[in-house]
Amino acid sequence: MATCPKCGSEYAVHEPTRSGYCPACDQQLDLPQAHQPQPRPPVKLFMASAPVTTAIIAVNSLILGVMAAAGVSLFSPQTQDLWRWGADFGPMTIGGQWWRVLTCVFVHVGLWHLAVNMWALWNLGMLAERIYGRWLYLYIYLFCGVSGSLASLAWHPWITSAGASGAIFGLAGALIVTFRWGKLPIPPEIIRPILRTLVIFTVINIGFGVAVQFVDNAAHLGGFGGGMLAAAIIIQPMFRGRENQGRRILAGIGLIGLLALGAMAVERKNGWVVHVERGQEALKEHRVNEAIAEWKLAAAGRPDDAMVHTLLGRAFLEASQNDQAIAEFSTATRLDPQSETAWWGLALGYHATGREAEADAAMQKAQTLKSSQPK
């Protein structure tokens, strides 16, 4: 029992009151009710627990909104529109606009593309941000996005690539490595289902990319590999803890250097596409000699590409350099005997030099290939 300091009566101590007086005196006081914290709405709760993920989603959505306000279709944007807003395209990126390997991560091919990617980011991003912390998470996201862009440029430099999926796959790769080999203070019975879900997500989406032609699986795989590499470094004991922050920074700089080396390798491997594109632009403006010079550079970098030799033969025809045209078209038909365009070019070259029998044979070959194509 306790004695009330106000009235002197005794009351049971298991009946706590707001004022410290007995229940009777307590009821006579006009005290405010104890504050009860109000639950936050789900969106505010998400923003508080994953501010970087929220910001990334907001930036991606804002960019698509600004694109739409500028006249770009929300559902079927034109390729030129995507280029104008920063999409990745080999001839432009390798030609000097390397900033596209990053900006393309925030550009999406319409509303549906944005919605699918942001849903995946919502699920993976909140988990990754809690595991790695805000700044390390943002670094991994951007690193994986650029890794995916470089892989896309290396694999198929002629396609236009845009979207956050490379970065998102990178988060999946980083989380798989971290949950599988990292020393997390999480019970195994919680880790196992998360790890299983991450693996299933990756396998299903890579399989979807193989089955569907327009999906840039190279960016997915490049981002995934980048995430695994980054996480494999992060989970090492020598990089964990506040005392090793300097080492983490140096490792991050090293990974950026690795991206730079990757860009150099891509430029060396696929730099010829820049010359092909420049040659096409020159020929459109009837600058034939410039087109020939560009396509010679392309042929030097891609000597076994029938398409490049066909383009060079076309430019030589435009310049009335018929013998050189015949040589290039002959090389193209040798490299790709099924190239109807190369056979037609060869026929025109032979005709221009008065070699009618050879021109007729080449034309007949071209017509045979044309008739054999499916209607």
ABEGO torsion letter per residue (X at the ends): XBBBAAAGBBBBAABBBAAGBBAAAAAABBBBBBBBBBBBBAAAAAAAABAAAAAAAAAAAAAAAAAAAAGBBAABBBAAAAAAAGBBBAAAAAAGBAAAAAAAAABBBEAAAAAAAAAAAAAAAAAAAAAAEAAAAAAAAAAAAAAAAAAAAAABAABBBBEAAAAAAAAAAAAAAAAAABBBBBBAAAAAAAAAAAAAAAAAAAAAAAABAABBAAAAAAAAAAAAAAAAAAABAAABEAAAAAAAAAAAAAAAAAAAAAAAAAAAAAAAAAAAAAAAAAAAAGBAAAAAAAAAAAAAABAABAAAAAAAAAAAAAAGBAAAAAAAAAAAAAABAABAAAAAAAAAAAAAAGBAAAAAAAAAAAAAAAAABBX
